[in-house]
Amino acid sequence: MPKNPQQDSEDLSAHALDLVGLIQYQEGSVVSRTILNKKTGTVTLFAFDEGQSLSEHTAPYDALVYILDGEAEVNVSGKDISMKKGEMVIMPANKPHALRAVRQYKMLLIMIKS
């Protein structure tokens, strides 16, 4: 029987994938799943339950957040940005940022290490 790449974290390459279906919400939690992890950057899926957040922090690399489902509030350098499905924001390297789930949301985080 062929493998189901939606459930197999070993090898997701060379498959058409439903990003939203690759990660599930967990009550009261933030869930993450690494899709790619290379020296030059990472691609990670996140699922935030309503009210969950990542507190303010910085990263040494630029990062792109793309909202796949739901609604989030992203704060970059003190600026609040309301986001919903289909929207993206670039978080510049070394700038403080935080994320909070207004409603449950899923996001794709692409971090570029160069």
Secondary structure as a PSIPRED ss2 file (coil, helix, strand):
# PSIPRED VFORMAT (PSIPRED V4.0)

   1 M C   1.000  0.000  0.000
   2 P C   1.000  0.000  0.000
   3 K C   1.000  0.000  0.000
   4 N C   1.000  0.000  0.000
   5 P C   1.000  0.000  0.000
   6 Q C   1.000  0.000  0.000
   7 Q C   1.000  0.000  0.000
   8 D C   1.000  0.000  0.000
   9 S C   1.000  0.000  0.000
  10 E C   1.000  0.000  0.000
  11 D C   1.000  0.000  0.000
  12 L C   1.000  0.000  0.000
  13 S C   1.000  0.000  0.000
  14 A C   1.000  0.000  0.000
  15 H C   1.000  0.000  0.000
  16 A C   1.000  0.000  0.000
  17 L C   1.000  0.000  0.000
  18 D C   1.000  0.000  0.000
  19 L H   0.000  1.000  0.000
  20 V H   0.000  1.000  0.000
  21 G H   0.000  1.000  0.000
  22 L H   0.000  1.000  0.000
  23 I C   1.000  0.000  0.000
  24 Q C   1.000  0.000  0.000
  25 Y C   1.000  0.000  0.000
  26 Q C   1.000  0.000  0.000
  27 E C   1.000  0.000  0.000
  28 G C   1.000  0.000  0.000
  29 S C   1.000  0.000  0.000
  30 V E   0.000  0.000  1.000
  31 V E   0.000  0.000  1.000
  32 S E   0.000  0.000  1.000
  33 R E   0.000  0.000  1.000
  34 T E   0.000  0.000  1.000
  35 I E   0.000  0.000  1.000
  36 L E   0.000  0.000  1.000
  37 N E   0.000  0.000  1.000
  38 K E   0.000  0.000  1.000
  39 K C   1.000  0.000  0.000
  40 T C   1.000  0.000  0.000
  41 G E   0.000  0.000  1.000
  42 T E   0.000  0.000  1.000
  43 V E   0.000  0.000  1.000
  44 T E   0.000  0.000  1.000
  45 L E   0.000  0.000  1.000
  46 F E   0.000  0.000  1.000
  47 A E   0.000  0.000  1.000
  48 F E   0.000  0.000  1.000
  49 D C   1.000  0.000  0.000
  50 E C   1.000  0.000  0.000
  51 G C   1.000  0.000  0.000
  52 Q C   1.000  0.000  0.000
  53 S E   0.000  0.000  1.000
  54 L E   0.000  0.000  1.000
  55 S E   0.000  0.000  1.000
  56 E E   0.000  0.000  1.000
  57 H E   0.000  0.000  1.000
  58 T C   1.000  0.000  0.000
  59 A C   1.000  0.000  0.000
  60 P C   1.000  0.000  0.000
  61 Y C   1.000  0.000  0.000
  62 D E   0.000  0.000  1.000
  63 A E   0.000  0.000  1.000
  64 L E   0.000  0.000  1.000
  65 V E   0.000  0.000  1.000
  66 Y E   0.000  0.000  1.000
  67 I E   0.000  0.000  1.000
  68 L E   0.000  0.000  1.000
  69 D E   0.000  0.000  1.000
  70 G E   0.000  0.000  1.000
  71 E E   0.000  0.000  1.000
  72 A E   0.000  0.000  1.000
  73 E E   0.000  0.000  1.000
  74 V E   0.000  0.000  1.000
  75 N E   0.000  0.000  1.000
  76 V E   0.000  0.000  1.000
  77 S C   1.000  0.000  0.000
  78 G C   1.000  0.000  0.000
  79 K E   0.000  0.000  1.000
  80 D E   0.000  0.000  1.000
  81 I E   0.000  0.000  1.000
  82 S E   0.000  0.000  1.000
  83 M E   0.000  0.000  1.000
  84 K E   0.000  0.000  1.000
  85 K C   1.000  0.000  0.000
  86 G C   1.000  0.000  0.000
  87 E C   1.000  0.000  0.000
  88 M E   0.000  0.000  1.000
  89 V E   0.000  0.000  1.000
  90 I E   0.000  0.000  1.000
  91 M E   0.000  0.000  1.000
  92 P C   1.000  0.000  0.000
  93 A C   1.000  0.000  0.000
  94 N C   1.000  0.000  0.000
  95 K C   1.000  0.000  0.000
  96 P C   1.000  0.000  0.000
  97 H E   0.000  0.000  1.000
  98 A E   0.000  0.000  1.000
  99 L E   0.000  0.000  1.000
 100 R E   0.000  0.000  1.000
 101 A E   0.000  0.000  1.000
 102 V E   0.000  0.000  1.000
 103 R E   0.000  0.000  1.000
 104 Q E   0.000  0.000  1.000
 105 Y E   0.000  0.000  1.000
 106 K E   0.000  0.000  1.000
 107 M E   0.000  0.000  1.000
 108 L E   0.000  0.000  1.000
 109 L E   0.000  0.000  1.000
 110 I E   0.000  0.000  1.000
 111 M E   0.000  0.000  1.000
 112 I E   0.000  0.000  1.000
 113 K C   1.000  0.000  0.000
 114 S C   1.000  0.000  0.000
